[in-house]
Amino acid sequence: MKFGVVIFPSKKLQDLANSFRKRYDPHYSLITPHLTLKNGFEANEEEVVNFADKLRQIAKNNNEFRLKTLKISSFQPVNNVIYFKVEPTKELNKLHNEINQEFSEQSLDYAFVPHITIGQKLSSDEHSDVYGSLRMKRFDHEETIDRFHLLYQLDNGSWTVYETFRLGKE
């Protein structure tokens, strides 16, 4: 099975992200707006139980933190992804690093750039138009993150929660 680890932002930020994702993200119906902490990986049931135990310990040893977005950015020219740029914080980077150290045999495809995708798989022209119209706008949003989630992918390609981990809690 395929698993991943994410943070789901508040409903307010999800609604804002979805207002763009409906038009610009073909994965809109497959997963709620999220910040990826651990990219998709394959694991069997026994492996995921062990990983969930480790995630529980990581959650217990990390505290809630502030998530802040200010603007829209893009990964272009690497790919035509448009996203809410999430301000990297010491706490967020620590959480990401601890989770990914548990799967050190899996290489990271990219450096960790905290973000919430609002558009992807756009043609270069579409990307240029959409990004050009959005990049000058400010998207000031700040909230407290107190949990993260282990997800698994269903046969239809959609993702659902396997387990939720509260930060700083037993």
MARTI-605589 format. One record per residue: residue number from 1; residue in three letters; x, y, z of N, C-alpha, C, O in turn. Coordinates in Angstrom, 3 decimals, m for minus. Layout:
<recs>
<rec NUM, "ALA", <X, Y, Z>, <X, Y, Z>, <X, Y, Z>, <X, Y, Z>>
...
</recs>
This chain:
<recs>
<rec 1, "MET", <0.833, m1.187, 0.000>, <0.000, 0.000, 0.000>, <0.873, 1.243, 0.000>, <2.029, 1.210, 0.420>>
<rec 2, "LYS", <0.299, 2.338, m0.478>, <1.024, 3.600, m0.511>, <0.564, 4.487, 0.647>, <m0.633, 4.646, 0.887>>
<rec 3, "PHE", <1.541, 5.063, 1.363>, <1.283, 5.906, 2.517>, <1.990, 7.247, 2.346>, <2.887, 7.382, 1.514>>
<rec 4, "GLY", <1.580, 8.238, 3.140>, <2.229, 9.537, 3.173>, <1.894, 10.209, 4.487>, <0.974, 9.790, 5.190>>
<rec 5, "VAL", <2.650, 11.263, 4.825>, <2.418, 11.986, 6.074>, <2.207, 13.461, 5.729>, <3.014, 14.070, 5.026>>
<rec 6, "VAL", <1.107, 14.024, 6.236>, <0.743, 15.403, 5.892>, <0.215, 16.163, 7.105>, <m0.130, 15.591, 8.139>>
<rec 7, "ILE", <0.170, 17.485, 6.922>, <m0.541, 18.375, 7.836>, <m1.731, 18.916, 7.062>, <m1.575, 19.420, 5.950>>
<rec 8, "PHE", <m2.908, 18.815, 7.639>, <m4.082, 19.466, 7.058>, <m4.246, 20.814, 7.752>, <m4.354, 20.860, 8.977>>
<rec 9, "PRO", <m4.266, 21.911, 6.998>, <m4.483, 23.214, 7.628>, <m5.943, 23.373, 8.041>, <m6.763, 22.479, 7.829>>
<rec 10, "SER", <m6.252, 24.516, 8.628>, <m7.614, 24.807, 9.069>, <m8.586, 24.829, 7.897>, <m8.180, 24.946, 6.740>>
<rec 11, "LYS", <m9.860, 24.718, 8.206>, <m10.900, 24.772, 7.169>, <m10.824, 26.081, 6.390>, <m11.030, 26.099, 5.177>>
<rec 12, "LYS", <m10.531, 27.163, 7.080>, <m10.441, 28.470, 6.416>, <m9.382, 28.450, 5.304>, <m9.644, 28.893, 4.186>>
<rec 13, "LEU", <m8.192, 27.936, 5.614>, <m7.126, 27.884, 4.609>, <m7.436, 26.830, 3.541>, <m7.121, 27.028, 2.367>>
<rec 14, "GLN", <m8.046, 25.719, 3.937>, <m8.442, 24.702, 2.956>, <m9.454, 25.274, 1.966>, <m9.355, 25.028, 0.764>>
<rec 15, "ASP", <m10.424, 26.036, 2.465>, <m11.430, 26.633, 1.581>, <m10.788, 27.600, 0.590>, <m11.152, 27.625, m0.585>>
<rec 16, "LEU", <m9.833, 28.393, 1.070>, <m9.129, 29.323, 0.190>, <m8.335, 28.544, m0.863>, <m8.393, 28.871, m2.049>>
<rec 17, "ALA", <m7.604, 27.530, m0.440>, <m6.828, 26.708, m1.379>, <m7.757, 26.042, m2.396>, <m7.454, 26.009, m3.588>>
<rec 18, "ASN", <m8.891, 25.510, m1.922>, <m9.817, 24.826, m2.827>, <m10.454, 25.770, m3.842>, <m10.844, 25.339, m4.928>>
<rec 19, "SER", <m10.562, 27.052, m3.499>, <m11.124, 27.998, m4.463>, <m10.240, 28.075, m5.710>, <m10.732, 28.396, m6.792>>
<rec 20, "PHE", <m8.948, 27.785, m5.576>, <m8.037, 27.725, m6.725>, <m7.917, 26.301, m7.256>, <m7.877, 26.087, m8.468>>
<rec 21, "ARG", <m7.860, 25.329, m6.347>, <m7.636, 23.940, m6.747>, <m8.750, 23.418, m7.656>, <m8.493, 22.618, m8.555>>
<rec 22, "LYS", <m9.982, 23.866, m7.424>, <m11.096, 23.415, m8.273>, <m10.777, 23.624, m9.746>, <m11.128, 22.802, m10.592>>
<rec 23, "ARG", <m10.109, 24.731, m10.039>, <m9.803, 25.072, m11.428>, <m8.432, 24.611, m11.881>, <m8.251, 24.276, m13.051>>
<rec 24, "TYR", <m7.451, 24.589, m10.967>, <m6.064, 24.433, m11.389>, <m5.356, 23.177, m10.887>, <m4.164, 23.009, m11.148>>
<rec 25, "ASP", <m6.048, 22.296, m10.182>, <m5.395, 21.105, m9.648>, <m6.219, 19.858, m9.968>, <m7.289, 19.661, m9.391>>
<rec 26, "PRO", <m5.731, 19.014, m10.885>, <m6.487, 17.796, m11.222>, <m6.589, 16.807, m10.058>, <m7.381, 15.867, m10.123>>
<rec 27, "HIS", <m5.801, 17.002, m8.996>, <m5.887, 16.132, m7.822>, <m6.898, 16.651, m6.795>, <m6.993, 16.117, m5.690>>
<rec 28, "TYR", <m7.638, 17.675, m7.155>, <m8.599, 18.312, m6.259>, <m9.497, 17.300, m5.549>, <m9.705, 17.395, m4.340>>
<rec 29, "SER", <m10.020, 16.346, m6.287>, <m10.972, 15.394, m5.696>, <m10.294, 14.233, m4.968>, <m10.975, 13.436, m4.324>>
<rec 30, "LEU", <m8.964, 14.123, m5.058>, <m8.269, 12.971, m4.491>, <m7.741, 13.197, m3.072>, <m7.582, 12.247, m2.306>>
<rec 31, "ILE", <m7.469, 14.466, m2.726>, <m6.914, 14.754, m1.404>, <m7.248, 16.188, m1.009>, <m7.285, 17.089, m1.846>>
<rec 32, "THR", <m7.486, 16.372, 0.269>, <m7.758, 17.687, 0.850>, <m6.485, 18.529, 0.760>, <m5.391, 17.965, 0.751>>
<rec 33, "PRO", <m6.591, 19.865, 0.695>, <m5.381, 20.693, 0.717>, <m4.518, 20.337, 1.928>, <m5.021, 20.157, 3.037>>
<rec 34, "HIS", <m3.213, 20.239, 1.692>, <m2.315, 19.735, 2.730>, <m0.895, 20.244, 2.534>, <m0.539, 20.761, 1.475>>
<rec 35, "LEU", <m0.099, 20.083, 3.576>, <1.333, 20.320, 3.528>, <1.979, 18.952, 3.712>, <1.761, 18.297, 4.732>>
<rec 36, "THR", <2.767, 18.517, 2.744>, <3.379, 17.191, 2.794>, <4.601, 17.189, 3.697>, <5.518, 17.992, 3.522>>
<rec 37, "LEU", <4.606, 16.281, 4.661>, <5.775, 16.073, 5.520>, <6.606, 14.892, 5.041>, <7.828, 14.882, 5.193>>
<rec 38, "LYS", <5.938, 13.894, 4.458>, <6.618, 12.698, 3.939>, <5.914, 12.283, 2.659>, <4.737, 11.922, 2.677>>
<rec 39, "ASN", <6.641, 12.336, 1.543>, <6.064, 11.944, 0.263>, <5.593, 10.501, 0.282>, <5.994, 9.717, 1.143>>
<rec 40, "GLY", <4.749, 10.159, m0.662>, <4.197, 8.813, m0.757>, <5.273, 7.743, m0.765>, <6.301, 7.892, m1.426>>
<rec 41, "PHE", <5.037, 6.662, m0.030>, <5.976, 5.545, 0.046>, <5.183, 4.248, 0.171>, <4.056, 4.234, 0.666>>
<rec 42, "GLU", <5.786, 3.182, m0.280>, <5.168, 1.859, m0.200>, <5.519, 1.197, 1.131>, <6.660, 1.269, 1.587>>
<rec 43, "ALA", <4.535, 0.557, 1.746>, <4.769, m0.177, 2.993>, <3.701, m1.252, 3.124>, <2.570, m1.088, 2.666>>
<rec 44, "ASN", <4.084, m2.363, 3.764>, <3.080, m3.384, 4.062>, <2.490, m3.090, 5.432>, <2.912, m2.149, 6.104>>
<rec 45, "GLU", <1.522, m3.886, 5.844>, <0.799, m3.633, 7.091>, <1.732, m3.643, 8.305>, <1.606, m2.798, 9.191>>
<rec 46, "GLU", <2.659, m4.588, 8.347>, <3.588, m4.676, 9.482>, <4.506, m3.443, 9.528>, <4.740, m2.877, 10.596>>
<rec 47, "GLU", <5.022, m3.034, 8.363>, <5.901, m1.862, 8.307>, <5.162, m0.600, 8.749>, <5.720, 0.230, 9.467>>
<rec 48, "VAL", <3.915, m0.458, 8.322>, <3.184, 0.769, 8.654>, <2.826, 0.820, 10.135>, <2.758, 1.907, 10.708>>
<rec 49, "VAL", <2.597, m0.317, 10.761>, <2.338, m0.342, 12.206>, <3.578, 0.152, 12.951>, <3.464, 0.939, 13.890>>
<rec 50, "ASN", <4.764, m0.307, 12.536>, <6.014, 0.146, 13.155>, <6.240, 1.637, 12.903>, <6.666, 2.368, 13.797>>
<rec 51, "PHE", <5.954, 2.077, 11.687>, <6.124, 3.489, 11.344>, <5.168, 4.350, 12.172>, <5.550, 5.415, 12.658>>
<rec 52, "ALA", <3.918, 3.885, 12.332>, <2.936, 4.629, 13.137>, <3.410, 4.742, 14.590>, <3.221, 5.783, 15.220>>
<rec 53, "ASP", <4.018, 3.688, 15.121>, <4.567, 3.752, 16.484>, <5.640, 4.833, 16.583>, <5.681, 5.588, 17.554>>
<rec 54, "LYS", <6.497, 4.903, 15.584>, <7.559, 5.913, 15.567>, <6.958, 7.313, 15.427>, <7.429, 8.257, 16.060>>
<rec 55, "LEU", <5.921, 7.446, 14.599>, <5.258, 8.750, 14.434>, <4.617, 9.207, 15.742>, <4.637, 10.394, 16.067>>
<rec 56, "ARG", <4.052, 8.268, 16.487>, <3.451, 8.587, 17.777>, <4.506, 9.177, 18.716>, <4.246, 10.152, 19.420>>
<rec 57, "GLN", <5.691, 8.579, 18.719>, <6.790, 9.071, 19.559>, <7.266, 10.445, 19.083>, <7.521, 11.328, 19.901>>
<rec 58, "ILE", <7.384, 10.629, 17.779>, <7.786, 11.928, 17.216>, <6.768, 12.998, 17.613>, <7.145, 14.099, 18.012>>
<rec 59, "ALA", <5.494, 12.675, 17.503>, <4.440, 13.647, 17.858>, <4.551, 14.036, 19.329>, <4.422, 15.209, 19.681>>
<rec 60, "LYS", <4.789, 13.054, 20.172>, <4.891, 13.303, 21.607>, <6.060, 14.239, 21.922>, <5.981, 15.049, 22.845>>
<rec 61, "ASN", <7.147, 14.122, 21.146>, <8.369, 14.885, 21.402>, <8.405, 16.237, 20.680>, <9.395, 16.961, 20.784>>
<rec 62, "ASN", <7.347, 16.583, 19.955>, <7.279, 17.866, 19.260>, <6.045, 18.622, 19.736>, <5.019, 18.020, 20.054>>
<rec 63, "ASN", <6.156, 19.933, 19.781>, <5.046, 20.761, 20.242>, <4.304, 21.393, 19.068>, <4.811, 21.459, 17.948>>
<rec 64, "GLU", <3.093, 21.853, 19.356>, <2.350, 22.570, 18.326>, <3.152, 23.790, 17.904>, <4.021, 24.260, 18.639>>
<rec 65, "PHE", <2.852, 24.301, 16.705>, <3.606, 25.433, 16.173>, <2.716, 26.273, 15.271>, <1.612, 25.863, 14.912>>
<rec 66, "ARG", <3.211, 27.460, 14.908>, <2.479, 28.383, 14.047>, <2.796, 28.073, 12.582>, <3.952, 27.880, 12.209>>
<rec 67, "LEU", <1.749, 28.031, 11.771>, <1.887, 27.902, 10.328>, <1.457, 29.241, 9.734>, <0.382, 29.753, 10.044>>
<rec 68, "LYS", <2.300, 29.795, 8.886>, <2.039, 31.116, 8.339>, <2.249, 31.107, 6.827>, <3.265, 30.618, 6.332>>
<rec 69, "THR", <1.280, 31.653, 6.104>, <1.420, 31.836, 4.658>, <1.337, 33.329, 4.363>, <0.588, 34.062, 5.008>>
<rec 70, "LEU", <2.108, 33.761, 3.391>, <2.116, 35.172, 3.019>, <1.829, 35.410, 1.548>, <1.253, 36.432, 1.173>>
<rec 71, "LYS", <2.235, 34.454, 0.717>, <2.129, 34.708, m0.717>, <2.027, 33.406, m1.491>, <2.095, 32.307, m0.939>>
<rec 72, "ILE", <1.860, 33.581, m2.801>, <1.833, 32.451, m3.724>, <3.178, 32.391, m4.427>, <3.757, 33.422, m4.771>>
<rec 73, "SER", <3.668, 31.187, m4.637>, <4.941, 31.000, m5.319>, <4.808, 29.838, m6.301>, <3.729, 29.268, m6.465>>
<rec 74, "SER", <5.920, 29.496, m6.950>, <5.896, 28.449, m7.972>, <7.221, 27.694, m7.982>, <8.262, 28.234, m7.609>>
<rec 75, "PHE", <7.162, 26.434, m8.415>, <8.374, 25.632, m8.567>, <8.942, 25.729, m9.977>, <9.926, 25.061, m10.295>>
<rec 76, "GLN", <8.341, 26.544, m10.814>, <8.827, 26.675, m12.173>, <10.249, 27.209, m12.167>, <10.491, 28.111, m11.365>>
<rec 77, "PRO", <11.207, 26.775, m12.945>, <11.067, 25.947, m14.131>, <11.138, 24.440, m13.876>, <11.036, 23.662, m14.824>>
<rec 78, "VAL", <11.310, 24.000, m12.612>, <11.378, 22.564, m12.343>, <10.069, 21.880, m12.724>, <10.078, 20.853, m13.402>>
<rec 79, "ASN", <8.946, 22.444, m12.290>, <7.629, 21.977, m12.731>, <6.621, 23.107, m12.559>, <6.894, 24.099, m11.883>>
<rec 80, "ASN", <5.466, 22.949, m13.172>, <4.463, 24.016, m13.195>, <3.489, 23.912, m12.022>, <2.273, 23.880, m12.213>>
<rec 81, "VAL", <4.030, 23.859, m10.822>, <3.222, 23.806, m9.606>, <3.152, 25.214, m9.006>, <4.161, 25.910, m8.885>>
<rec 82, "ILE", <1.930, 25.611, m8.634>, <1.695, 26.888, m7.962>, <1.201, 26.561, m6.557>, <0.393, 25.651, m6.371>>
<rec 83, "TYR", <1.697, 27.317, m5.560>, <1.379, 26.954, m4.179>, <1.378, 28.158, m3.255>, <1.953, 29.205, m3.551>>
<rec 84, "PHE", <0.696, 27.967, m2.100>, <0.820, 28.899, m0.990>, <2.169, 28.605, m0.339>, <2.426, 27.477, 0.083>>
<rec 85, "LYS", <3.015, 29.604, m0.259>, <4.319, 29.440, 0.375>, <4.122, 29.475, 1.886>, <3.589, 30.445, 2.425>>
<rec 86, "VAL", <4.552, 28.421, 2.566>, <4.469, 28.336, 4.024>, <5.828, 28.736, 4.586>, <6.866, 28.210, 4.186>>
<rec 87, "GLU", <5.796, 29.668, 5.512>, <7.037, 30.147, 6.124>, <7.712, 28.996, 6.859>, <7.114, 28.395, 7.752>>
<rec 88, "PRO", <8.966, 28.679, 6.489>, <9.639, 27.579, 7.197>, <9.984, 28.026, 8.622>, <10.521, 29.112, 8.838>>
<rec 89, "THR", <9.667, 27.174, 9.567>, <9.997, 27.469, 10.960>, <10.887, 26.358, 11.491>, <10.952, 25.270, 10.919>>
<rec 90, "LYS", <11.563, 26.643, 12.578>, <12.423, 25.651, 13.223>, <11.598, 24.400, 13.578>, <12.051, 23.275, 13.371>>
<rec 91, "GLU", <10.395, 24.607, 14.109>, <9.553, 23.480, 14.545>, <9.087, 22.627, 13.365>, <9.087, 21.398, 13.441>>
<rec 92, "LEU", <8.693, 23.283, 12.282>, <8.232, 22.554, 11.097>, <9.384, 21.768, 10.472>, <9.209, 20.608, 10.101>>
<rec 93, "ASN", <10.541, 22.381, 10.355>, <11.705, 21.692, 9.787>, <12.123, 20.506, 10.657>, <12.484, 19.450, 10.138>>
<rec 94, "LYS", <12.073, 20.680, 11.967>, <12.429, 19.591, 12.890>, <11.469, 18.413, 12.712>, <11.896, 17.260, 12.638>>
<rec 95, "LEU", <10.178, 18.712, 12.644>, <9.177, 17.661, 12.463>, <9.412, 16.923, 11.145>, <9.412, 15.693, 11.111>>
<rec 96, "HIS", <9.609, 17.668, 10.069>, <9.872, 17.061, 8.752>, <11.115, 16.171, 8.804>, <11.091, 15.038, 8.323>>
<rec 97, "ASN", <12.197, 16.683, 9.386>, <13.452, 15.922, 9.435>, <13.309, 14.644, 10.252>, <13.793, 13.590, 9.838>>
<rec 98, "GLU", <12.653, 14.722, 11.400>, <12.491, 13.533, 12.243>, <11.663, 12.470, 11.546>, <11.993, 11.286, 11.617>>
<rec 99, "ILE", <10.598, 12.871, 10.877>, <9.754, 11.905, 10.170>, <10.532, 11.250, 9.033>, <10.455, 10.036, 8.846>>
<rec 100, "ASN", <11.275, 12.043, 8.279>, <11.992, 11.492, 7.123>, <13.217, 10.681, 7.521>, <13.668, 9.845, 6.738>>
<rec 101, "GLN", <13.772, 10.899, 8.711>, <14.886, 10.076, 9.177>, <14.444, 8.636, 9.423>, <15.257, 7.715, 9.357>>
<rec 102, "GLU", <13.164, 8.444, 9.705>, <12.650, 7.094, 9.921>, <12.680, 6.263, 8.647>, <12.649, 5.033, 8.700>>
<rec 103, "PHE", <12.740, 6.929, 7.515>, <12.818, 6.238, 6.230>, <14.061, 6.698, 5.490>, <13.994, 7.093, 4.327>>
<rec 104, "SER", <15.199, 6.643, 6.176>, <16.439, 7.161, 5.595>, <16.852, 6.411, 4.333>, <17.612, 6.943, 3.524>>
<rec 105, "GLU", <16.360, 5.177, 4.152>, <16.707, 4.441, 2.932>, <15.982, 5.005, 1.708>, <16.357, 4.712, 0.573>>
<rec 106, "GLN", <14.960, 5.800, 1.935>, <14.254, 6.450, 0.825>, <14.863, 7.824, 0.604>, <14.929, 8.641, 1.522>>
<rec 107, "SER", <15.305, 8.070, m0.618>, <15.894, 9.384, m0.880>, <14.781, 10.408, m1.082>, <13.709, 10.093, m1.598>>
<rec 108, "LEU", <15.061, 11.630, m0.665>, <14.111, 12.718, m0.871>, <14.284, 13.235, m2.294>, <15.404, 13.489, m2.737>>
<rec 109, "ASP", <13.168, 13.387, m3.009>, <13.233, 13.846, m4.393>, <13.667, 15.302, m4.484>, <14.375, 15.688, m5.414>>
<rec 110, "TYR", <13.239, 16.111, m3.512>, <13.509, 17.544, m3.527>, <13.847, 18.011, m2.127>, <13.543, 17.335, m1.145>>
<rec 111, "ALA", <14.485, 19.183, m2.040>, <14.684, 19.820, m0.738>, <13.300, 20.167, m0.179>, <12.361, 20.392, m0.943>>
<rec 112, "PHE", <13.175, 20.210, 1.139>, <11.888, 20.507, 1.772>, <11.558, 21.984, 1.608>, <12.240, 22.852, 2.153>>
<rec 113, "VAL", <10.516, 22.250, 0.861>, <9.982, 23.599, 0.699>, <8.537, 23.536, 1.180>, <7.666, 23.088, 0.434>>
<rec 114, "PRO", <8.260, 23.977, 2.417>, <6.898, 23.857, 2.938>, <5.918, 24.649, 2.081>, <6.106, 25.840, 1.830>>
<rec 115, "HIS", <4.869, 23.962, 1.638>, <3.897, 24.606, 0.751>, <2.577, 23.840, 0.745>, <2.500, 22.688, 1.172>>
<rec 116, "ILE", <1.539, 24.518, 0.246>, <0.224, 23.913, 0.035>, <m0.112, 24.144, m1.433>, <m0.346, 25.278, m1.852>>
<rec 117, "THR", <m0.135, 23.076, m2.203>, <m0.350, 23.173, m3.645>, <m1.751, 23.683, m3.953>, <m2.737, 23.237, m3.366>>
<rec 118, "ILE", <m1.817, 24.634, m4.894>, <m3.128, 25.118, m5.364>, <m3.289, 24.931, m6.867>, <m4.388, 25.105, m7.393>>
<rec 119, "GLY", <m2.217, 24.580, m7.567>, <m2.305, 24.320, m8.999>, <m1.157, 23.446, m9.437>, <m0.019, 23.653, m9.016>>
<rec 120, "GLN", <m1.445, 22.457, m10.292>, <m0.390, 21.592, m10.814>, <m0.827, 20.993, m12.136>, <m2.001, 21.028, m12.505>>
<rec 121, "LYS", <0.167, 20.433, m12.847>, <m0.063, 19.840, m14.169>, <m0.653, 20.851, m15.143>, <m1.478, 20.509, m15.990>>
<rec 122, "LEU", <m0.216, 22.105, m15.009>, <m0.665, 23.173, m15.893>, <0.268, 23.245, m17.094>, <1.459, 22.957, m16.982>>
<rec 123, "SER", <m0.277, 23.630, m18.242>, <0.601, 23.888, m19.388>, <1.440, 25.117, m19.047>, <1.111, 25.865, m18.125>>
<rec 124, "SER", <2.511, 25.320, m19.784>, <3.370, 26.482, m19.511>, <2.606, 27.786, m19.670>, <2.804, 28.716, m18.888>>
<rec 125, "ASP", <1.731, 27.869, m20.673>, <0.935, 29.084, m20.874>, <m0.043, 29.298, m19.725>, <m0.166, 30.405, m19.202>>
<rec 126, "GLU", <m0.745, 28.216, m19.330>, <m1.680, 28.307, m18.197>, <m0.942, 28.743, m16.938>, <m1.388, 29.636, m16.218>>
<rec 127, "HIS", <0.188, 28.101, m16.686>, <0.979, 28.427, m15.507>, <1.361, 29.900, m15.510>, <1.215, 30.589, m14.500>>
<rec 128, "SER", <1.838, 30.368, m16.621>, <2.260, 31.764, m16.740>, <1.102, 32.724, m16.465>, <1.271, 33.713, m15.751>>
<rec 129, "ASP", <m0.071, 32.435, m17.028>, <m1.250, 33.286, m16.822>, <m1.698, 33.289, m15.361>, <m1.889, 34.347, m14.762>>
<rec 130, "VAL", <m1.861, 32.102, m14.802>, <m2.382, 31.977, m13.433>, <m1.385, 32.554, m12.431>, <m1.749, 33.354, m11.569>>
<rec 131, "TYR", <m0.136, 32.143, m12.552>, <0.881, 32.615, m11.614>, <1.069, 34.129, m11.744>, <1.236, 34.833, m10.748>>
<rec 132, "GLY", <1.039, 34.609, m12.970>, <1.179, 36.049, m13.195>, <0.088, 36.850, m12.507>, <0.349, 37.937, m11.992>>
<rec 133, "SER", <m1.137, 36.324, m12.494>, <m2.245, 37.060, m11.877>, <m2.277, 36.922, m10.361>, <m2.864, 37.768, m9.687>>
<rec 134, "LEU", <m1.661, 35.877, m9.804>, <m1.740, 35.623, m8.366>, <m0.499, 36.027, m7.577>, <m0.597, 36.282, m6.376>>
<rec 135, "ARG", <0.639, 36.089, m8.208>, <1.883, 36.227, m7.444>, <2.036, 37.560, m6.731>, <2.801, 37.654, m5.771>>
<rec 136, "MET", <1.334, 38.584, m7.171>, <1.450, 39.887, m6.520>, <0.490, 40.048, m5.344>, <0.616, 40.993, m4.565>>
<rec 137, "LYS", <m0.458, 39.142, m5.215>, <m1.422, 39.234, m4.117>, <m0.810, 38.682, m2.838>, <0.003, 37.759, m2.870>>
<rec 138, "ARG", <m1.211, 39.260, m1.717>, <m0.784, 38.741, m0.416>, <m1.857, 37.789, 0.116>, <m3.054, 38.035, m0.030>>
<rec 139, "PHE", <m1.417, 36.735, 0.714>, <m2.317, 35.758, 1.311>, <m1.890, 35.553, 2.758>, <m1.412, 34.484, 3.138>>
<rec 140, "ASP", <m2.073, 36.607, 3.560>, <m1.693, 36.553, 4.967>, <m2.620, 35.607, 5.718>, <m3.831, 35.819, 5.782>>
<rec 141, "HIS", <m2.042, 34.582, 6.271>, <m2.822, 33.643, 7.076>, <m1.875, 33.043, 8.108>, <m0.733, 32.698, 7.804>>
<rec 142, "GLU", <m2.378, 32.927, 9.340>, <m1.582, 32.311, 10.396>, <m2.500, 31.473, 11.266>, <m3.622, 31.876, 11.575>>
<rec 143, "GLU", <m2.011, 30.296, 11.661>, <m2.803, 29.399, 12.504>, <m1.868, 28.496, 13.288>, <m0.674, 28.411, 13.000>>
<rec 144, "THR", <m2.429, 27.821, 14.286>, <m1.665, 26.872, 15.089>, <m1.894, 25.465, 14.561>, <m3.029, 25.050, 14.322>>
<rec 145, "ILE", <m0.796, 24.739, 14.384>, <m0.854, 23.335, 13.962>, <m0.607, 22.478, 15.195>, <0.411, 22.627, 15.870>>
<rec 146, "ASP", <m1.546, 21.576, 15.484>, <m1.414, 20.739, 16.676>, <m1.461, 19.245, 16.364>, <m1.521, 18.421, 17.276>>
<rec 147, "ARG", <m1.432, 18.890, 15.056>, <m1.497, 17.467, 14.687>, <m0.999, 17.264, 13.271>, <m0.928, 18.200, 12.475>>
<rec 148, "PHE", <m0.656, 16.017, 12.973>, <m0.351, 15.615, 11.605>, <m0.959, 14.242, 11.381>, <m1.424, 13.603, 12.325>>
<rec 149, "HIS", <m0.958, 13.784, 10.135>, <m1.722, 12.584, 9.777>, <m0.905, 11.637, 8.901>, <m0.157, 12.062, 8.021>>
<rec 150, "LEU", <m1.068, 10.360, 9.165>, <m0.565, 9.306, 8.292>, <m1.731, 8.930, 7.385>, <m2.801, 8.546, 7.859>>
<rec 151, "LEU", <m1.514, 9.045, 6.072>, <m2.571, 8.747, 5.101>, <m2.233, 7.479, 4.333>, <m1.077, 7.059, 4.281>>
<rec 152, "TYR", <m3.258, 6.873, 3.736>, <m3.011, 5.799, 2.784>, <m3.873, 6.042, 1.554>, <m4.921, 6.686, 1.609>>
<rec 153, "GLN", <m3.389, 5.502, 0.446>, <m4.061, 5.726, m0.830>, <m5.001, 4.565, m1.143>, <m4.622, 3.396, m1.058>>
<rec 154, "LEU", <m6.232, 4.913, m1.505>, <m7.231, 3.923, m1.883>, <m7.036, 3.508, m3.345>, <m6.278, 4.136, m4.083>>
<rec 155, "ASP", <m7.728, 2.446, m3.746>, <m7.601, 1.946, m5.120>, <m7.993, 2.973, m6.175>, <m7.484, 2.932, m7.295>>
<rec 156, "ASN", <m8.896, 3.898, m5.829>, <m9.331, 4.903, m6.807>, <m8.383, 6.104, m6.880>, <m8.654, 7.062, m7.603>>
<rec 157, "GLY", <m7.268, 6.057, m6.129>, <m6.285, 7.138, m6.170>, <m6.469, 8.192, m5.088>, <m5.590, 9.029, m4.885>>
<rec 158, "SER", <m7.604, 8.162, m4.389>, <m7.833, 9.162, m3.336>, <m7.091, 8.742, m2.063>, <m6.719, 7.581, m1.891>>
<rec 159, "TRP", <m6.890, 9.717, m1.182>, <m6.160, 9.492, 0.066>, <m7.096, 9.652, 1.252>, <m7.990, 10.498, 1.241>>
<rec 160, "THR", <m6.884, 8.828, 2.280>, <m7.688, 8.914, 3.486>, <m6.795, 8.716, 4.718>, <m5.702, 8.160, 4.615>>
<rec 161, "VAL", <m7.262, 9.170, 5.869>, <m6.461, 9.127, 7.089>, <m6.377, 7.704, 7.631>, <m7.389, 7.022, 7.791>>
<rec 162, "TYR", <m5.156, 7.274, 7.907>, <m4.883, 5.998, 8.562>, <m4.822, 6.224, 10.075>, <m5.412, 5.470, 10.848>>
<rec 163, "GLU", <m4.091, 7.287, 10.490>, <m4.015, 7.642, 11.904>, <m3.620, 9.108, 12.041>, <m2.896, 9.656, 11.209>>
<rec 164, "THR", <m4.113, 9.731, 13.114>, <m3.805, 11.135, 13.404>, <m2.939, 11.191, 14.656>, <m3.155, 10.440, 15.607>>
<rec 165, "PHE", <m1.951, 12.091, 14.646>, <m1.000, 12.208, 15.748>, <m1.046, 13.634, 16.287>, <m0.816, 14.594, 15.550>>
<rec 166, "ARG", <m1.345, 13.764, 17.584>, <m1.412, 15.078, 18.237>, <m0.024, 15.448, 18.735>, <0.639, 14.653, 19.401>>
<rec 167, "LEU", <0.409, 16.656, 18.408>, <1.731, 17.124, 18.831>, <1.749, 17.405, 20.330>, <0.841, 18.032, 20.875>>
<rec 168, "GLY", <2.819, 16.919, 20.988>, <2.993, 17.155, 22.410>, <2.063, 16.358, 23.297>, <1.989, 16.615, 24.499>>
<rec 169, "LYS", <1.353, 15.399, 22.733>, <0.370, 14.615, 23.501>, <0.776, 13.146, 23.519>, <1.493, 12.667, 22.640>>
<rec 170, "GLU", <0.306, 12.460, 24.524>, <0.530, 10.994, 24.627>, <m0.392, 10.288, 23.663>, <m0.375, 9.060, 23.581>>
</recs>
